[in-house]
Amino acid sequence: MAKKVVATLKTSSGKGFAKVIRMQKSEKTGAYSFEEDVISAEKVKDYFTRKK
């Protein structure tokens, strides 16, 4: 069964959005964490180029 966000993106109103997942490594422990966001399709490239 799909999550609600994924099911919402498949509708006609959700065509202009994308679900993006960024992996980040912790400086202290070295463990990885994942950050998920739903953003407009035009801003996907900017999302991955910016630093956090």
VOBA-1610 file (N, C-alpha, C; in pm, whole numbers, padded with zeros to 5 digits, always signed):
BEGIN
Met+00084-00117+00000Met+00000+00000+00000Met+00089+00124+00000Ala+00058+00220-00086Ala+00140+00339-00100Ala+00113+00437+00014Lys+00215+00512+00047Lys+00198+00617+00147Lys+00111+00728+00089Lys+00054+00808+00175Lys-00038+00913+00133Lys+00030+01013+00040Val+00154+01051+00068Val+00224+01149-00015Val+00241+01097-00157Val+00281+00972-00170Val+00303+00913-00301Val+00170+00904-00376Ala+00064+00865-00309Ala-00066+00855-00374Ala-00117+00993-00416Thr-00089+01096-00339Thr-00131+01232-00374Thr-00056+01281-00496Leu+00070+01246-00511Leu+00148+01292-00625Leu+00103+01230-00756Lys+00033+01118-00751Lys-00012+01052-00872Lys-00141+01110-00927Thr-00208+01198-00855Thr-00331+01260-00904Thr-00296+01372-01001Ser-00395+01422-01072Ser-00370+01527-01171Ser-00327+01657-01104Ser-00371+01685-00983Ser-00331+01807-00915Ser-00189+01799-00860Gly-00135+01680-00848Gly-00002+01661-00793Gly+00106+01646-00898Lys+00076+01665-01025Lys+00174+01646-01132Lys+00288+01748-01124Gly+00265+01864-01066Gly+00367+01967-01060Gly+00458+01956-00939Phe+00447+01846-00864Phe+00527+01829-00742Phe+00612+01703-00751Ala+00719+01701-00673Ala+00808+01585-00668Ala+00847+01559-00523Lys+00859+01433-00488Lys+00906+01394-00355Lys+01056+01370-00366Val+01135+01445-00288Val+01279+01434-00294Val+01332+01385-00159Ile+01439+01306-00165Ile+01500+01251-00045Ile+01650+01282-00050Arg+01700+01346+00056Arg+01841+01382+00064Arg+01904+01305+00179Met+02023+01249+00155Met+02095+01175+00257Met+02201+01267+00317Gln+02208+01272+00450Gln+02304+01356+00520Gln+02384+01273+00618Lys+02514+01300+00625Lys+02601+01230+00719Lys+02627+01318+00839Ser+02610+01264+00958Ser+02633+01337+01081Ser+02783+01355+01103Glu+02822+01476+01141Glu+02964+01503+01168Glu+03011+01435+01296Lys+02924+01426+01396Lys+02962+01370+01526Lys+02974+01219+01524Thr+02868+01152+01474Thr+02864+01006+01485Thr+02899+00934+01355Gly+02888+01002+01242Gly+02914+00939+01114Gly+02795+00862+01060Ala+02683+00867+01132Ala+02562+00797+01088Ala+02491+00879+00981Tyr+02416+00813+00897Tyr+02342+00880+00791Tyr+02197+00899+00833Ser+02140+01012+00793Ser+01998+01038+00814Ser+01939+01083+00681Phe+01809+01068+00668Phe+01741+01101+00544Phe+01639+01211+00568Glu+01634+01307+00476Glu+01541+01419+00483Glu+01450+01410+00361Glu+01320+01404+00385Glu+01223+01394+00276Glu+01142+01522+00268Asp+01118+01569+00146Asp+01037+01688+00122Asp+00956+01669-00005Val+00844+01741-00011Val+00764+01748-00133Val+00773+01891-00182Ile+00833+01910-00301Ile+00854+02043-00355Ile+00804+02049-00498Ser+00795+02170-00553Ser+00750+02183-00692Ser+00857+02128-00785Ala+00815+02078-00898Ala+00905+02012-00992Ala+01011+02107-01047Glu+00982+02236-01054Glu+01079+02332-01107Glu+01196+02355-01011Lys+01177+02330-00883Lys+01279+02361-00783Lys+01363+02241-00741Val+01350+02128-00810Val+01422+02006-00771Val+01573+02026-00784Lys+01618+02084-00894Lys+01762+02103-00915Lys+01819+02197-00810Asp+01748+02304-00776Asp+01795+02397-00673Asp+01800+02331-00536Tyr+01708+02241-00508Tyr+01703+02171-00380Tyr+01831+02090-00356Phe+01879+02023-00459Phe+01996+01938-00441Phe+02127+02017-00449Thr+02127+02135-00508Thr+02251+02213-00517Thr+02276+02295-00392Arg+02173+02328-00315Arg+02195+02408-00196Arg+02248+02322-00082Lys+02327+02382+00003Lys+02386+02313+00117Lys+02301+02339+00240Lys+02296+02244+00332Lys+02225+02262+00459Lys+02320+02253+00571
//
